[in-house]
Amino acid sequence: MKRDTLDKRTKIANDIMFYIYTHIDTDIDIEELSYDLHISKFHMHRIFKDIFYRNIYEAIKAIRLQKASHLLVTNKLSTISEIAASCGYTSQTSFIKVFKDRFNMTPKEWRNGGYKIYSTGILEQSDIFTDSKADFSNIEPSIVKMPEFSAYYIRNQGYDKNIKKTWQKISTWVMGNEFKNYKQIALYHDNPAITPPDSCQYVACIVTDEPLTVKNRLPKFIISGGIYAKFDIAGVYGDVLKFIHWVYNEWLPSSGYETTTKPAYTIYKKNHFLSEDNTFDLSFYVPIQL
């Protein structure tokens, strides 16, 4: 397959995935999506499956359930029906059924502590989590209003060491464009403490106002602005996963805030995927609401 054709197909697949994540609280209309992308539904489905190895409907179902499982833990003040609606379910009965099919417990059982058992099983599979000795219990965030960012990106399927290769590709692109001023940002669409690492969507992004000097081969999207809790942390490779677990399973449920379906993101001062000593210095932004 020619490079231009592959780039075009990858962009279409990424546009579809971005649309799903940003419209997960709605009744996603595949007809409308194919119209907006100026391609047939058949072609759209085929491209998406070629790139992501599952069909669009499977992706929508999985993302809805991942978001719901996350919000049930963090958003203690929202009812189960409110959380179901925020993830695109029009019927609480159907939501309970698909949730139980996926997690072997009801949303109520999950919220009442079942998630801790499930999360422990996920995290025990990760050496980078179990090796971390970091303690975040005394960290307090600042509450900030962030602007939206226009970002170039590469999506990485899975929260794993392959992310390093993704950042190396972005770095190659940055050097090719001779950018001097830019931000390295990572989006976390999923909570890796309750979503299996190989199913997590991690997105490596570059934000810059500088004009391109070579042909752009990276897709582009908008990172949402809004109100965020900002945590400034530093550490070594495995500490990030432990921090995310602490934020979502301990800090948020007791903070008086709730999160949204928007992704959390990191702005790196030092990126552990690119640093020689595997250390990081970053700000982690969690979308919040009252």
N, C-alpha and C positions, 0 to 999 in steps of 0.2 A: 504494500500500500504506500502511495506517495505521501511525503511528509505533509504537504498542504492538505490532502484529504484526511489524514489522521488528525491533524490539528483542528480541522473543521468539525469532524465527528466528535472529538473530545470536548470541544467547546459546546456543542449541542447537548451532549450528555451532562456536562457540568451545569449548563443553564437549566436543564430539567431538574437536576438535584437541588440547585439553589432555589428554584421556584417551589419545590416541595417543602423545603425547610422554612421558607418565608411565608408560605400559605398553609401551614399545617393546621391552623385553627379554622380553616374554611373547608367547604365541600369542593375539593379540587376537581376542576373540570378539564378532563383530558382533551376534549374537543377544542376548548378555548386555548389551551396550551399549545396544541399543534398549530392552531391558526396563528398565534402570536409568533411562533418560531418559523412559520412559512414552510412547514413540511407536513407530510401525511402522517396520520396516526401510526400506520404500519411502519413507516420509516423511522419515526420517533421511537417506537417500542424496540425496534431491532437495534438501533444505535445504542440506546440506553443499556440493553442487555449485553451487547458486545463489550461495553466499557466497564459496567459494574457487575456483570454476571448474575443479575436477577432482573425480573421485569419491573415495570414502574409501579404496578399495583402492590407487589410484594414490598417494594421500598417504602411506599406510602404507609402501609400497614405497620411495618417495622419501626418507622420513624415516629408514628403516632404513639405506639406503645412505649418506645424509649422515652419520649417526652413525658408521657403520662406517668410512667414509673418514677421518673425523676421528680416531677412536680408533687406527687403524692408524699414524697419524703420532705421536700423543702417548704411546701406551701401549706402549713398546718391550719391556716385560717380559711382556706378554700374548701368547699364541700367536694365530695367525689364527683357529683354531677357537674359542678363548675369546672373542675379539672378536665373531665371528659369532654365538655364543650370546648374548652380552650385548646384541645388537641384534635378537634374536628369531628367528634362523635356527637351525633344528633340524638342517640338513644342511650340512656344509662344502662339499660338491660343488655344491649348488644356490646357495650363497652366492658361490662363485667364478664361477659362470656368470653370475649377474645382475650381479655387480660388473664383470666384463669387458665385458658388454653396455653398461653405463653409462659406464665410464671408459676403455674400449679398452685395458685392461691388467689383469693379474691382481692380486689383493691383495698378493702377494709383490713384484711389480714396482713397485706403488704405494709400498709401504713402503720399498723399496730405492732410492728417489730419484725415482720417477715422479711423485709428488705435487708435487715442486718445479717440474717443467715445467708441470704442470697449474695449480698455484697462480699461477705467474708469468703465465700466460695470463689467468687471472681478474683478477689485480690490475692488469695493464696496461690493462684496460678502465676502471679507476677513476682519474679525475683527482685525487680527493681523496687517494688513496694515493700516487701518483707525485709530487704536489706537497709532501708532508710531508718535512721535514728532521729530524724527531725521532730521537733515539738513546736506546734504552732498555737498552742492554747492561749498564749498571752498576746497574740497579735490583734491589733484593732485596725479596722480599715478607715479610710476617709471616704466621704460620700461626695461624688463629683458628677457634674453634667458634662458628658463627652459629645463632641461633634461627630457627624458621620464621616467615614473615610472611604475614598475610592481606592480600591486595592487590586493589584495584579496578584494572581494566586496559582498554586498547584495543590490539588487535593490529594491527601494520602489516606488510603483505605487501611485503617488500623492504627492503634496507638502502640507503636513498637519502634525498634531501632531503625527500621526503614525510613523513618522520618528524617534521619540524618542525610540520606541520599536525596530526599526531596529538597531539603535546604541547600544541599550542594548544587543542585540543578538551578535553584533560584539564585544562588550566589553567582553562578556562571552567567546567568542572564543579566544580573545587576552589573557585573564587571564588563560584560559586552556592551552595555548601554552607558558605561562610565559614569554611573550615578555617584554623586558626592553626598547628597542629603536624602536620606530615606529612613523609614521605620521598618523593622522586622516585627510582624504581628502574626500570632497564631490564633486561629479560631477553634474552639472546642464545641462542636455541635452536640456532643453526647457526654454523659457523665461516666467516665471510665471506671468508677467504683461500682456501677450497677449495669453497665453495658459491656459485654465481653470485648476485650481489647481489639480483636480482629474485626469487630463490627463498628468500632468507633470511627467517626469522620473527623480527621484532623486536617486543617487547612492552613498551609504556610503562605503568608501574604507579604507583599512589599507595597508600601505606601510612599509615593513620591510625587512632587509637583513638577519635577524636571521633565522636559520633553524627551521622547524616545529618539535615540540616534541610530538605532538599527531596527530592522523589521520586528514588530512585536509578535511573539508567538504564544503569549500567555493570555488567558481569559481575564476578564475584569468584572468585579462586582462591588456592591456598596456594603460596608460594615456599618450597622445601624448605630446612630447616636442615641442618647438618652441618659437616664440616671443609673449610675453604677456604684457599687462598693469597690474601692480600689485598695488592693493589698500589695505592699512592696516587700518582696522576699528575695533572699539569695540562698544558694545551696548547691548541692550536687545532683546529678542526673535523676536518681530515683525519688528525690524529695518532692518533685512537682506532683506526681501521682498521689503521694501521701497528703500533700496540701489540698488538692482538689477533693479528696475524700473528706478531709476535715471541714472544708468550707461547706460542702453540700450536706454532709451527714451530721455535723455538729453546730457550726456557726449559724447557718441560715435558719434551721428549725428553731433556734433559741434567740434569734436576733430581733424578732418583731417585724422583719421584712419578709416579703415573698419574692421569688424570682419570676421570670417570664419565659416565653418560648424562644426569645432571642438568645443567641449563643454567647457564652462567656468568651473573653479573649485575653491574650497576653501581649504586652508590648515589651520586647526584649531590650535591655541595656547591654546584656551579655547573653548570647544564645548558647546553651549547653550542647546543642546538636552540632555546633560549629567550633566551639572552643576546644583547645587541645587538652585541657584538664577536666572536661566534662562538668564544669561549674557554670552557674547561671546567676544573673542579676536581672530581675524583671518586675513588672507591675502586672498584677492579675485583676481583671475587671469582671465583676459579676453583675448582670442586670438585675435591678431590684425595683420593687414597688411596695406601697403600703396597702 
